[in-house]
Amino acid sequence: MIYLVVLTASGIAALTTLAPSRVLPSVGLTALPDWARWSLAGLALIGVISLGLAILLGPAARRLAGERYPLTQEERGQLSVTDRIEAVNATRQTLLQSATGLVVIGGVVFTALGLGYTARTLDTTQQGQITDRYTKAIEQLGNRQSPDVRLGGIYALQRLAADSPRDRDTIRNVLAAYVRAHDFCTPPTSKSKPPKQCTATTRGVLAKIPLTRPGADVLAALTIAPTLTTASVSPGSTPSTTGRADFSQTRFPRTDLRGVDLRGVDLRGADLRAVDLRSVDLFAANLRGAKLSGADLSSTNLRGVDLFDADLSGAKLRGADLRGTDLRRADLRGLDVLRADLRGADLRGADMTRTDMSGAYMSGVDLRFAGLHGANLGGKDLRGADLFAADLRGANLGGTDLLSVNLTRTDLRGANLSGANLRGADLRAVDLRSVDLFAANLSGANLSGANLSSKDLRGRNLGGANLSGANLRDANLLAANLSGADLRGADLNGADLSGSDLCGSSLCGADLSGADLRGADLGNADLTQASLIGADLRSVMGMTQAQIKAAAKTDATTKF
């Protein structure tokens, strides 16, 4: 009965310690202080050890001595006094050793529990210290009298972020908020006036104002906050949209920000007009809608930066790395891009009106719907670029490599394409009447439905080009290479094809009425249903008069 009572009491104490939420409500309590829980744990442990000793010194002792049942009076009388003493002493010695072991085990368990409690207490103490440090640093940040005190608070937060990684996000957000609240155009007091660069409306006025360095406290926060980012901003990684230092809508016009690491920061809508960001690392930063007109971004790392709808008019991008940058709908008028790397950049809908892009690397760029009116792209390597529906009026593309470029629906009126490599380019339905194509290579180009009426194409290489349905009325194709060209259904009425190479070309259904084909080479050409009424075929090569008459439409006005 005693054993049962002790065991029940120990069990209740242990359950109360380990699962108080299940036991305490039954007795009208909601919680126990830590000292009470540990006292109950000790009582439970003492009860278990006492119960074990009682069992060992009682029934267990007899069993170890070889007595399965209590000795009868007769059996006890048969034992000598010495035998009885030796048996009891041996058993007690064994039991005492076992009891000592139980006590040691109990002590180890109790010590382990005590260490766990100490560790939790230490963690609670450390968190309390961190909270105190954080509170003090925030108080320092709010000091309006001394910039040095605020600077100390910023560096205290940096140290705290190193000591408590789980607070990094909070500290980064606090520092970013400090920058937003203390940007260059936020007056320190309600009576203060913003600096002149904040009210300047033109690039010319801004350029005359001396560059200004931010205060030490703002510069420290601007520098430290990005280092606490949890977003992936390493080269080759996919930029994350979370965990960035949020500097959106901040204003730092005509400010010197050299030496600041701004990788992966959020600068959406920021006012950075005429700012000096030379050699700054802005990898994967978000500058969507930012104002960067007149900014100096020379040698800046802008890889993977989001500059959608940003204003970069008049900015300096000499030697800048813009590979893979999103420049859709950006204002790029008057850019200085000497040696800038724009390979693979997205320039869809960007405005580059009258911009000199001749010094930039631009292979593989996406220029769909881009405004390139009067732009200079002369001599550029634009292989693989997409210029679908781009505005290239009056643009200089002389000597440009446009191999296999998509130029469908582009406006090329008045453009200069002299000496350009248009091999395999897609120029379907493009109006090329006012385009300068002198010495341009059009071999293999798709000119289906293109308007080339009255165009001077003397000596041009159009071998293998697709000119089906093209308008070549009155065009000058003297000595042009049209071998293997597709001229099915083309309008060549009155065109000058004298001395041209038409070997293997397809002229099926083409209108060659009144065309001059003197001395042209028609070897293996397909003239099925072609109209040669009034055409001059004197001295043609490759086909006999009979072969021509059998395939094409001729009459008395056709000259042989």
C-alpha positions as CSV (number, residue, x, y, z in Angstrom):
1,M,0.0,0.0,0.0
2,I,2.8,2.4,0.9
3,Y,4.6,1.6,-2.4
4,L,1.4,2.5,-4.3
5,V,0.9,5.8,-2.5
6,V,4.6,6.8,-3.2
7,L,4.4,5.8,-6.9
8,T,1.1,7.7,-7.4
9,A,2.5,10.9,-5.8
10,S,5.7,10.7,-7.8
11,G,3.7,10.2,-11.0
12,I,1.5,13.3,-10.3
13,A,4.5,15.4,-9.6
14,A,6.3,14.4,-12.8
15,L,3.1,14.9,-14.9
16,T,2.6,18.4,-13.4
17,T,6.2,19.3,-14.2
18,L,6.2,17.9,-17.8
19,A,2.6,18.7,-18.9
20,P,1.2,21.5,-16.7
21,S,-1.5,22.4,-19.2
22,R,-3.2,19.1,-18.7
23,V,-3.0,18.9,-14.9
24,L,-3.3,22.5,-13.5
25,P,-6.8,23.3,-15.0
26,S,-8.2,20.4,-13.0
27,V,-7.2,22.0,-9.7
28,G,-8.1,25.6,-10.8
29,L,-4.6,26.8,-11.7
30,T,-3.4,28.2,-15.0
31,A,0.4,28.2,-14.6
32,L,3.2,27.4,-12.2
33,P,6.4,29.5,-11.6
34,D,9.6,27.8,-12.7
35,W,10.8,27.3,-9.0
36,A,7.6,25.3,-8.3
37,R,8.0,23.2,-11.4
38,W,11.6,22.3,-10.5
39,S,10.6,21.6,-6.9
40,L,8.0,19.1,-8.1
41,A,10.5,17.5,-10.4
42,G,12.9,17.0,-7.5
43,L,10.1,15.5,-5.3
44,A,9.2,13.2,-8.1
45,L,12.8,12.1,-8.5
46,I,13.2,11.6,-4.7
47,G,10.0,9.5,-4.6
48,V,11.1,7.3,-7.4
49,I,14.6,6.7,-5.8
50,S,13.0,6.0,-2.3
51,L,10.6,3.5,-3.9
52,G,13.4,1.8,-5.6
53,L,15.5,1.5,-2.4
54,A,12.5,0.2,-0.5
55,I,11.9,-2.5,-3.1
56,L,15.6,-3.4,-3.2
57,L,16.0,-3.6,0.6
58,G,12.7,-5.6,0.9
59,P,11.5,-8.2,-1.6
60,A,14.5,-7.8,-3.9
61,A,16.9,-8.5,-1.0
62,R,15.2,-11.8,-0.1
63,R,15.2,-12.9,-3.8
64,L,18.9,-12.1,-4.2
65,A,19.5,-14.1,-0.9
66,G,17.8,-17.1,-2.5
67,E,14.5,-16.8,-0.6
68,R,11.6,-16.8,-2.9
69,Y,9.2,-16.9,0.1
70,P,9.8,-15.7,3.7
71,L,11.6,-18.4,5.8
72,T,9.5,-20.5,8.1
73,Q,10.2,-20.7,11.8
74,E,11.5,-24.2,11.3
75,E,13.9,-23.2,8.5
76,R,15.2,-20.2,10.5
77,G,15.9,-22.5,13.4
78,Q,18.2,-24.7,11.2
79,L,20.5,-21.8,10.3
80,S,23.3,-21.0,12.6
81,V,23.8,-17.5,13.8
82,T,27.0,-17.0,11.6
83,D,25.2,-18.2,8.5
84,R,22.3,-15.9,9.0
85,I,24.6,-12.9,9.6
86,E,26.8,-13.6,6.5
87,A,23.8,-14.0,4.3
88,V,22.2,-10.8,5.4
89,N,25.5,-8.8,5.2
90,A,26.2,-10.1,1.7
91,T,22.7,-9.2,0.5
92,R,22.9,-5.7,2.2
93,Q,26.3,-5.0,0.6
94,T,24.9,-5.9,-2.9
95,L,21.8,-3.7,-2.2
96,L,23.8,-0.8,-1.0
97,Q,25.9,-0.9,-4.2
98,S,22.7,-0.9,-6.3
99,A,21.3,1.9,-4.2
100,T,24.5,3.9,-4.7
101,G,24.2,3.4,-8.4
102,L,20.6,4.6,-8.4
103,V,21.5,7.7,-6.5
104,V,24.3,8.4,-9.0
105,I,21.9,8.0,-11.9
106,G,19.4,10.2,-10.2
107,G,22.0,12.8,-9.6
108,V,23.1,12.8,-13.3
109,V,19.5,13.2,-14.4
110,F,18.8,16.0,-12.0
111,T,22.1,17.7,-13.0
112,A,21.1,17.4,-16.7
113,L,17.7,18.9,-16.0
114,G,19.4,21.7,-14.1
115,L,21.8,22.4,-17.0
116,G,18.8,22.6,-19.4
117,Y,17.1,25.0,-17.1
118,T,20.3,27.1,-16.9
119,A,20.7,27.1,-20.7
120,R,17.1,28.3,-21.1
121,T,17.6,30.9,-18.4
122,L,20.8,32.0,-20.1
123,D,19.0,32.3,-23.5
124,T,16.3,34.4,-21.9
125,T,18.9,36.6,-20.3
126,Q,20.8,37.0,-23.7
127,Q,17.5,37.9,-25.4
128,G,16.8,40.4,-22.7
129,Q,20.3,41.9,-23.2
130,I,19.7,42.0,-27.0
131,T,16.4,43.8,-26.5
132,D,18.1,46.3,-24.2
133,R,20.8,46.9,-26.8
134,Y,18.3,47.3,-29.5
135,T,16.2,49.7,-27.5
136,K,19.2,51.8,-26.7
137,A,20.4,51.9,-30.3
138,I,16.9,53.0,-31.4
139,E,17.0,55.8,-28.8
140,Q,20.4,56.9,-30.3
141,L,19.0,56.9,-33.8
142,G,16.2,59.3,-32.6
143,N,18.7,61.8,-31.2
144,R,18.1,65.1,-33.1
145,Q,21.0,67.1,-31.6
146,S,24.1,65.0,-32.3
147,P,24.9,63.2,-35.6
148,D,27.7,61.4,-33.7
149,V,25.1,59.8,-31.4
150,R,23.0,58.7,-34.3
151,L,26.1,57.3,-36.0
152,G,26.9,55.3,-32.9
153,G,23.4,53.9,-32.9
154,I,23.8,52.8,-36.5
155,Y,27.0,50.9,-35.8
156,A,25.4,49.5,-32.6
157,L,22.7,48.0,-34.8
158,Q,25.3,46.6,-37.2
159,R,27.0,44.8,-34.3
160,L,23.7,43.6,-33.0
161,A,22.8,42.1,-36.4
162,A,26.1,40.1,-36.3
163,D,25.3,38.8,-32.7
164,S,21.7,38.0,-33.4
165,P,21.1,36.7,-37.0
166,R,17.4,36.3,-36.5
167,D,17.1,40.1,-36.0
168,R,18.9,40.9,-39.3
169,D,15.7,41.6,-41.2
170,T,14.3,43.9,-38.6
171,I,17.6,45.9,-38.3
172,R,17.9,46.1,-42.1
173,N,14.4,47.5,-42.3
174,V,15.1,50.0,-39.5
175,L,18.3,51.3,-41.3
176,A,16.4,51.5,-44.6
177,A,13.6,53.5,-43.0
178,Y,16.2,55.8,-41.5
179,V,17.7,56.5,-44.9
180,R,14.2,57.2,-46.4
181,A,13.4,59.6,-43.5
182,H,16.8,61.4,-43.8
183,D,17.3,61.5,-47.5
184,F,18.9,64.6,-49.1
185,C,15.6,66.4,-49.8
186,T,14.0,65.8,-46.4
187,P,14.4,69.0,-44.3
188,P,15.7,68.3,-40.7
189,T,13.1,70.6,-39.3
190,S,9.7,71.9,-40.6
191,K,11.2,75.4,-41.0
192,S,14.2,74.3,-43.1
193,K,14.3,74.7,-46.8
194,P,15.4,71.8,-49.1
195,P,18.7,72.2,-50.9
196,K,18.8,73.8,-54.4
197,Q,19.4,70.5,-56.2
198,C,16.0,69.3,-54.9
199,T,14.1,72.1,-56.5
200,A,16.1,72.2,-59.8
201,T,14.0,71.3,-62.8
202,T,16.6,71.0,-65.6
203,R,19.8,69.0,-66.1
204,G,21.6,72.3,-66.9
205,V,20.8,73.8,-63.6
206,L,21.7,70.6,-61.7
207,A,25.0,70.3,-63.4
208,K,26.1,73.7,-62.1
209,I,25.5,72.7,-58.5
210,P,28.5,71.1,-56.7
211,L,28.2,67.5,-55.8
212,T,27.3,66.9,-52.1
213,R,28.2,63.9,-49.9
214,P,25.5,62.6,-47.6
215,G,25.9,63.0,-43.8
216,A,28.0,60.4,-42.0
217,D,25.0,58.8,-40.4
218,V,22.9,58.5,-43.6
219,L,26.0,57.2,-45.5
220,A,26.6,54.6,-42.8
221,A,23.0,53.4,-42.9
222,L,23.0,53.5,-46.7
223,T,26.2,51.3,-46.7
224,I,25.3,48.9,-43.9
225,A,21.6,48.1,-44.8
226,P,22.4,46.3,-48.1
227,T,25.0,44.1,-46.3
228,L,22.1,42.7,-44.2
229,T,20.1,41.6,-47.2
230,T,18.8,38.0,-47.2
231,A,18.1,38.1,-51.0
232,S,20.3,36.3,-53.4
233,V,22.4,38.9,-55.2
234,S,25.4,36.9,-56.4
235,P,26.4,36.8,-60.1
236,G,24.6,34.0,-61.9
237,S,21.8,33.8,-59.4
238,T,18.2,34.7,-60.0
239,P,17.5,38.0,-58.2
240,S,15.0,37.6,-55.4
241,T,12.2,40.1,-54.8
242,T,12.3,39.8,-51.0
243,G,14.8,40.6,-48.4
244,R,16.1,43.8,-50.1
245,A,17.1,47.0,-48.4
246,D,14.2,49.2,-49.3
247,F,15.4,52.7,-50.4
248,S,12.4,53.2,-52.7
249,Q,11.3,56.9,-53.4
250,T,14.5,58.2,-51.7
251,R,15.9,61.5,-53.1
252,F,19.6,62.1,-53.6
253,P,19.9,64.5,-56.6
254,R,23.4,65.7,-57.4
255,T,24.9,63.6,-54.7
256,D,28.3,61.8,-54.5
257,L,27.5,58.1,-53.8
258,R,30.8,56.6,-54.9
259,G,32.1,53.7,-52.9
260,V,28.6,52.6,-51.7
261,D,27.7,48.9,-52.3
262,L,24.1,48.9,-53.6
263,R,23.8,45.3,-54.8
264,G,20.2,44.1,-54.7
265,V,18.8,47.2,-53.2
266,D,15.3,48.5,-53.9
267,L,15.5,52.0,-55.4
268,R,12.2,52.1,-57.2
269,G,11.2,55.6,-58.1
270,A,14.3,57.1,-56.4
271,D,15.4,60.6,-57.4
272,L,19.1,60.1,-58.5
273,R,19.4,62.9,-61.0
274,A,22.9,64.0,-61.8
275,V,24.2,61.6,-59.1
276,D,27.8,60.3,-59.1
277,L,27.7,56.5,-59.1
278,R,30.9,55.8,-60.8
279,S,32.2,52.2,-60.3
280,V,29.4,51.4,-57.9
281,D,28.1,47.8,-57.8
282,L,24.3,47.9,-58.5
283,F,24.0,44.2,-59.5
284,A,20.4,43.0,-59.5
285,A,19.1,46.3,-57.9
286,N,15.6,47.4,-58.6
287,L,15.6,50.9,-60.2
288,R,12.2,50.7,-61.8
289,G,10.9,54.2,-62.6
290,A,14.0,55.8,-61.1
291,K,15.1,59.3,-62.2
292,L,18.7,59.0,-63.4
293,S,18.9,61.8,-65.9
294,G,22.4,63.3,-66.2
295,A,23.8,60.6,-63.7
296,D,27.4,59.4,-64.0
297,L,27.3,55.6,-64.1
298,S,30.7,55.1,-65.7
299,S,32.2,51.6,-65.1
300,T,29.1,50.8,-62.9
301,N,27.9,47.2,-62.6
302,L,24.3,47.2,-63.8
303,R,24.0,43.6,-64.6
304,G,20.5,42.2,-64.1
305,V,19.2,45.6,-62.9
306,D,15.5,46.5,-63.4
307,L,15.5,49.9,-65.1
308,F,12.0,49.6,-66.5
309,D,10.5,53.0,-67.3
310,A,13.6,54.7,-65.8
311,D,14.8,58.1,-67.0
312,L,18.5,57.8,-68.1
313,S,18.4,60.7,-70.5
314,G,21.8,62.4,-70.8
315,A,23.4,59.8,-68.4
316,K,27.0,58.6,-68.7
317,L,27.4,54.9,-69.1
318,R,30.9,54.7,-70.3
319,G,32.3,51.2,-69.7
320,A,29.2,50.2,-67.7
321,D,28.1,46.5,-67.6
322,L,24.5,46.4,-68.6
323,R,24.3,42.7,-69.7
324,G,20.9,41.3,-69.3
325,T,19.5,44.6,-67.9
326,D,15.8,45.4,-68.2
327,L,15.6,48.8,-70.0
328,R,12.1,48.5,-71.3
329,R,10.4,51.8,-72.0
330,A,13.4,53.6,-70.5
331,D,14.3,57.1,-71.7
332,L,17.8,56.7,-73.1
333,R,18.1,59.9,-75.2
334,G,21.5,61.5,-75.3
335,L,23.2,58.6,-73.5
336,D,27.0,58.3,-73.5
337,V,27.6,54.6,-73.9
338,L,31.2,54.4,-75.1
339,R,32.4,50.8,-74.4
340,A,29.2,50.0,-72.5
341,D,28.2,46.4,-72.6
342,L,24.5,46.0,-73.5
343,R,24.7,42.4,-74.8
344,G,21.4,40.6,-74.2
345,A,19.7,43.7,-72.7
346,D,16.0,44.2,-73.1
347,L,15.4,47.5,-74.8
348,R,11.8,47.0,-75.9
349,G,10.1,50.3,-76.3
350,A,13.1,52.2,-75.1
351,D,13.5,55.8,-76.4
352,M,17.0,56.3,-78.0
353,T,16.0,59.1,-80.3
354,R,19.2,60.7,-81.8
355,T,21.4,58.8,-79.4
356,D,24.9,57.7,-80.4
357,M,25.0,54.0,-79.7
358,S,28.0,53.3,-81.9
359,G,30.4,52.8,-79.0
360,A,28.4,50.1,-77.2
361,Y,28.4,46.3,-77.5
362,M,24.9,45.3,-78.5
363,S,24.8,41.8,-80.0
364,G,21.6,39.9,-79.1
365,V,19.7,42.9,-77.8
366,D,15.9,43.1,-77.9
367,L,15.0,46.3,-79.7
368,R,11.4,45.5,-80.5
369,F,9.2,48.7,-80.7
370,A,12.3,50.8,-79.7
371,G,12.5,54.4,-80.7
372,L,15.7,54.8,-82.7
373,H,14.7,57.8,-84.8
374,G,18.0,59.4,-85.9
375,A,20.1,57.2,-83.7
376,N,23.7,56.3,-84.6
377,L,24.2,52.5,-84.8
378,G,26.8,52.6,-87.5
379,G,29.3,49.7,-87.6
380,K,27.6,47.9,-84.6
381,D,27.4,44.1,-84.2
382,L,23.7,43.6,-84.0
383,R,23.7,39.9,-84.9
384,G,20.8,38.1,-83.4
385,A,19.1,41.3,-82.4
386,D,15.3,41.8,-82.7
387,L,14.2,45.1,-84.2
388,F,10.6,44.2,-84.8
389,A,8.4,47.3,-85.3
390,A,11.3,49.6,-84.3
391,D,11.4,53.2,-85.4
392,L,14.6,53.6,-87.4
393,R,13.7,56.7,-89.4
394,G,16.9,58.5,-90.4
395,A,19.0,56.1,-88.3
396,N,22.6,55.4,-89.3
397,L,23.1,51.7,-89.7
398,G,26.0,52.0,-92.2
399,G,28.3,49.1,-92.0
400,T,26.3,47.5,-89.3
401,D,26.2,43.7,-89.0
402,L,22.5,42.8,-89.1
403,L,22.9,39.1,-89.9
404,S,19.6,37.3,-89.5
405,V,18.1,40.2,-87.7
406,N,14.3,40.6,-87.5
407,L,13.4,43.9,-89.2
408,T,9.8,43.2,-90.0
409,R,7.4,46.2,-89.6
410,T,10.3,48.5,-88.9
411,D,10.1,52.1,-90.1
412,L,13.4,52.6,-92.1
413,R,12.4,55.7,-94.0
414,G,15.6,57.8,-94.7
415,A,17.8,55.3,-92.9
416,N,21.4,54.6,-93.9
417,L,22.1,50.9,-94.5
418,S,25.1,51.4,-96.8
419,G,27.6,48.6,-96.5
420,A,25.4,46.8,-93.9
421,N,25.3,43.1,-93.7
422,L,21.7,42.1,-94.1
423,R,22.4,38.5,-94.9
424,G,19.4,36.4,-93.9
425,A,17.7,39.4,-92.4
426,D,13.9,39.5,-92.2
427,L,12.6,42.6,-94.1
428,R,9.2,41.4,-95.1
429,A,6.8,44.2,-96.2
430,V,9.3,46.9,-95.2
431,D,9.3,50.1,-97.2
432,L,12.9,50.5,-98.4
433,R,12.3,53.2,-101.1
434,S,14.2,56.0,-99.3
435,V,16.8,53.7,-97.6
436,D,20.4,53.9,-98.6
437,L,21.4,50.3,-99.5
438,F,24.7,51.1,-101.2
439,A,27.0,48.1,-101.1
440,A,24.7,46.4,-98.6
441,N,24.7,42.6,-98.6
442,L,21.2,41.3,-99.0
443,S,21.9,37.7,-99.8
444,G,19.4,35.3,-98.3
445,A,17.4,38.2,-96.9
446,N,13.6,37.9,-96.7
447,L,12.3,40.8,-98.7
448,S,8.9,39.3,-99.4
449,G,6.4,42.1,-100.1
450,A,9.0,44.8,-99.5
451,N,8.7,48.1,-101.4
452,L,11.9,48.7,-103.5
453,S,10.3,50.6,-106.4
454,S,12.7,52.8,-108.3
455,K,15.5,51.7,-105.9
456,D,19.1,51.8,-107.0
457,L,20.3,48.3,-106.4
458,R,23.1,48.2,-108.9
459,G,25.6,45.4,-108.2
460,R,23.9,44.4,-105.0
461,N,24.2,40.9,-103.7
462,L,20.7,39.5,-103.5
463,G,21.6,35.9,-104.1
464,G,19.1,33.5,-102.5
465,A,17.0,36.4,-101.3
466,N,13.3,36.1,-100.9
467,L,11.7,38.8,-103.0
468,S,8.4,37.1,-103.7
469,G,5.7,39.7,-104.2
470,A,8.2,42.5,-103.7
471,N,7.7,45.8,-105.5
472,L,10.7,46.3,-107.7
473,R,9.0,48.5,-110.3
474,D,11.6,50.6,-112.2
475,A,14.3,49.4,-109.8
476,N,17.9,49.6,-111.0
477,L,19.3,46.1,-110.7
478,L,22.1,46.5,-113.2
479,A,24.7,43.7,-112.8
480,A,23.0,42.6,-109.5
481,N,23.4,39.1,-108.1
482,L,20.0,37.5,-108.0
483,S,21.1,33.9,-108.4
484,G,18.8,31.5,-106.6
485,A,16.5,34.4,-105.6
486,D,12.8,33.9,-105.1
487,L,11.1,36.5,-107.3
488,R,7.7,34.8,-107.7
489,G,5.0,37.3,-108.3
490,A,7.4,40.2,-108.0
491,D,6.7,43.4,-109.8
492,L,9.7,44.1,-112.0
493,N,7.9,46.3,-114.5
494,G,10.4,48.5,-116.2
495,A,13.2,47.3,-114.0
496,D,16.8,47.4,-115.3
497,L,18.2,43.9,-115.0
498,S,20.8,44.2,-117.7
499,G,23.9,42.1,-117.0
500,S,22.3,40.7,-113.8
501,D,22.8,37.1,-112.6
502,L,19.4,35.3,-112.5
503,C,20.8,31.8,-112.6
504,G,18.4,29.4,-110.8
505,S,16.1,32.2,-109.8
506,S,12.3,31.7,-109.6
507,L,10.4,34.2,-111.7
508,C,7.2,32.3,-111.8
509,G,4.3,34.7,-112.3
510,A,6.6,37.8,-112.1
511,D,5.8,40.9,-114.0
512,L,8.8,41.7,-116.2
513,S,6.9,43.9,-118.7
514,G,9.2,46.5,-120.2
515,A,12.2,45.2,-118.2
516,D,15.7,45.5,-119.6
517,L,17.3,42.0,-119.5
518,R,20.1,42.6,-122.0
519,G,23.0,40.3,-121.3
520,A,21.3,38.8,-118.2
521,D,22.1,35.2,-117.3
522,L,18.9,33.2,-117.2
523,G,20.5,29.7,-116.8
524,N,18.0,27.3,-115.0
525,A,15.7,30.2,-114.2
526,D,12.0,29.4,-113.9
527,L,10.0,31.8,-116.1
528,T,6.7,29.9,-115.9
529,Q,3.8,32.4,-116.5
530,A,6.2,35.3,-116.2
531,S,5.2,38.4,-118.3
532,L,7.9,39.5,-120.7
533,I,5.8,41.7,-122.8
534,G,7.8,44.6,-124.1
535,A,10.9,43.3,-122.3
536,D,14.4,43.6,-123.9
537,L,16.0,40.1,-124.0
538,R,18.7,40.7,-126.4
539,S,22.0,38.9,-125.7
540,V,20.5,37.0,-122.7
541,M,22.4,33.9,-121.7
542,G,21.4,30.5,-120.4
543,M,18.1,30.1,-122.2
544,T,17.2,30.0,-125.9
545,Q,14.4,32.1,-127.5
546,A,12.3,29.0,-127.9
547,Q,12.7,28.1,-124.2
548,I,11.7,31.6,-123.1
549,K,8.6,31.7,-125.4
550,A,7.5,28.2,-124.2
551,A,7.6,29.3,-120.5
552,A,6.8,33.0,-120.4
553,K,4.3,35.4,-121.9
554,T,5.7,37.3,-124.8
555,D,4.4,39.2,-127.8
556,A,5.6,41.2,-130.8
557,T,7.0,43.9,-128.5
558,T,9.4,41.5,-126.8
559,K,12.9,41.9,-128.1
560,F,15.2,38.9,-128.7
